């Protein structure tokens, strides 16, 4: 299995615990032998509409050019694909200590949830509303309650029509030092989808990782599966792995984050990497989302 670097800064432990080594070895074996069980839930959301845009975090780009820039990136990315609609993955909860820090004011009895003194997203989400750009609100939970985070995020932002759902980076689920996470069970996934839908039947949940084995085995209703793998040797290698991800979750919708710095050695040679990579992924029948990552977004989508 290819080593996968984290999608955010973190402080690695001084030694790799035996438990983590065993987990990684088991994933390597499972990756080549495990066949996904057919979904038990027939109501998987169809991937009938293509969305294209970007992923944003406070720690990704060297600076934040402002809300209008992010609207422009969403529109420019979507414009590269026929009939695509602009969309963003906007991180509102970043790993902090053993839990997460939400980038808006609030309160919670959960000791692992911190809040910002002021709202850091309101201006941008308001502009997204006006521009017709849809958005997923993501968090990195650590040891914080995922269900509590879903309610806090949607209680605060469901008034924005641009918000279509919430997302969990499974790499940081019950994991705070190494980006490996804990596999999501069917029961957990169903509970979290129900929590989101308690704020409105239209809301969905995405789960993100680079290992199929970290996703719920059979639960598919209301779920969107995002692969954020990186460190590929070539575009062909990326496409081959992403195709496998799409096949593993058919008919549920899938999405992909790409444009990582470690892959620049080959995508940097493409004339239009955001478009050329995305076009190669269009043959995945359940494709629903294409997202350029914020680590290199200023290079590929320069501010005007």
N, C-alpha and C positions, 0 to 999 in steps of 0.2 A: 504494500500500500504506500502510495506517495505521501511523504510528510506534508501536512497541511498547516500552514502558518495561520495565526489568528487574524480575524478581521478587525481587531482593535488592539491597542496597546495593552499589555498585561505584564505582571511581574511573575516570571516562572519560578517554581520552587527549586531549591538547590539540588534536589535529587528526585529522580522519577520514582514514584511509589510503585511497589510491586503490583498493586491492584490495577494501576493504569496500564502497566506493561501487559498484564494478562488480558485486559479489556481490548487493547489494541491488537494483540495477537489473535483474539477471537474474532474481531471485526475482519482482519485480513483473511481468515479462513472462511468466514461466512460470505464475504463479498463474492467469492468465486463459486460457492456451492449452494447458497441459499436461494430458493425460488420463492417469490412473493406469493402469499396466499391470495386468491381472488377476493376482492372487497366484498364484505358481507352487506354493505349498505348500497343499494342501487341508486340512491339519490345524489350521486356525486355531481358537483357543479360542472356543467359542460364548458369546455374551453372554446366557446363559439366566437369570442371577441379577443383580438390581440391588443395588448397594452405594451407600451414601450416608454422607457424613461430612465430613471436613475435611482440610486440609493444614496441617502444622505445621513451623515453622522457629524457630531461636533468635532470628532477626532480624526476624520478622514481628510478633508481638504486642508491646505495650508492656511486658508482664510475663508470666510463666508462672504461672497460677493453681494448677498442680499436676496430678498424674496423674488424680485423681478428676474434675476439671473436664473433661479431655479425653475421658474415658469418657462423661461426660454429654453433651458436644457430639455425639459420634458417635451416641449413642442418640437424642438429640433430632432430629438431622438425618435419621437413618434413619426416625424415627417420622412424618416428613412425607410418606412415600411408601409405599403399600401393599406389603407383603411385602419391603421393602428391609432389608438387613442393615447394621449399622454398620461403617464402615471408615475408616482413616486413611492419609494419605500423610505419613510421618514422616521428616524430613530428618536423616540421621545424618552426612552429609558436606557441609560448606559450603565454598564457594570461599575459599581462603586463599593469597594471593600468586599464584604460577603454578600451584598445584595445589589440593589439598583438605585440609581438617582433619576427621578422623573423630572423633566425639564419644565415643570409648571408647579405652582403652589398647591398645597393640599395637606391632608393629614391621614394617618393610618395607624392602626394598632400594631401593624407588622413592623417589627424592629429592623427588618432588612430593607425597608423602603424609605428613601430620602426624597426630599422635594427641593425644587429651586425656590428662590425668594420671589421671582417674578416669572411670568409666562414668556418662554423663549420661542414659542411656535405660533402664537396667535396671528401675528401680522402675516406670516407666510401662508398659513391655512386660509385666512380670509382672502388672500390674493388667489390661491388655488380655487376657492369657491367661484370667484369672479371669472377666472380664466377657463373653467371647465376641466381642470386637471384633477384626477382622482388620486387618492393617497391611502397607503397602508401605514398604520402607526405601529412601529416595532419597539420591543424592549428586550433587554438582556437581563434575565431575572436573578441569576445567582441563586441564593437560597430564599428569595422572596416568593410569596404565593403568587402563582401565575393567575389564578382566578381573581385574586384581589387586584392585581395589576390590570387585568382586562376591565374590571368594573371602574377602577380609578380613571383609566385612560378614556373610556367611552362616556363616563359620567361628565368628564370635563370637555370632551371634544365632539360628542355625537351631534351637537348643534350645527356642525359644519357639514354641508352636503357633500363636500369633497371626500369625506372619510368613508371608506367602504369596508374597513375591517381592521383587525389588529394582527400583529405578527410576533412570533416567538423565535429568537435565535437559540436553537436547541444546543448549540455549542457551549452556551453559558447557562444551561439549565442544571441546577445543582452542581455547578462547576464554576470556580472563581479564579483558579490559577492556571489551569490548562484548558484550551478550547476543545474539549471533547464532549462534555455534557453527559446527560443521562437519557437513555432511550425512552421515548414517549409511548405509553401504553394506549390501547384502544379506549379504555375507560377514561383516561386523562384527556385525550383528544375530544371525546364526546362531551365531557364536562365543560371543557373550555369553549367549545362551539356553542353549547347551551348558554354559557355565561355571556358570550358576545350577543347571541340572539335575544337575550332578555332585554337588550337595549333597542331591539328592532330586528325583525326577521331577515332584513337584508344584509346584516353584518356577517362576515366570514372570518376565518382564521387562517393565517399561513404558518407553516412550520419550515424552518430553514436548517440545513446541514449539508454536508457533502457525502454522508454515508446513508444508504438506503436503510440499513439496519437500525438507525436511530429514529426512524419514523414509525408511527403506529402500524402494526402488521396488516390490519384489514379495514380499519375505520377510514372512511373517505368523505362522508357527508359534510359539506360546508368547508372542506379543507383545500388549501392551495399549497403545493409542495415546491419549495425553492432550493435549488442546488447552487452553492457558492464555492464550488471547488476551484482550485487554482494550482499554480506550479506545473503547468503542462509543458511538454517538450515541443508541441506543435499545435496548430489549429486542428489538424486531423485527430490528434489524441483527445483534445477537448470535445470535439463533436461526438466521437465514439462514446465517451463517458456520459455526456449529456443525453445522448439517445437512449442509453441504458436507463438513465433516471426517468425519462419519459415513459419508457416501456414498463418500468416497475410500478407506476402509479396510474396507468390507464384504467378507466377513462377520466380520472380526476385531473384537473388542470395542473400544469407545472410551469415553473419560471426559472430563469437563470440570471445570476449576477456574473458579470465578466468585466475585464479591463484592469485586472490586478497588476501592480508593479512587477511582480515576479514573472509575469507572462509578457511583459513589454518586449522582451528579446525577439519574439516572433510577431506579436500583433503590431509592434511599432513599425514593422516593415510593410504593413498594409496601407493602401491609399486612404481607405475609410474604414478603420477597424470596427467601429460600432455597427456600421451597416453590413460589412462583409461577414462578420461573425454571426450576426443576427440572421442574415439570409441563409446561411448554412444550417441554421436551427429551424427554419420554417417547415422542414419536412416532418418534424415531430408533430403528430396529429393532435395531441392534447396540449400543445404549447399555448400559454396565455400571457406570459410576461417576459420582457427582455429589459434588463437594467444594467446600465453602465455604473461602475462603482465610483464613489467620491474620491478615492485616493488619487485618481488620475483624471478626474473629470475636467479640471481646469485646463489641462493640456489638450484634450480631445474636443472639448466644447469651450473654447476661450470666451471669456466675457467680452461683450461688445465694447 
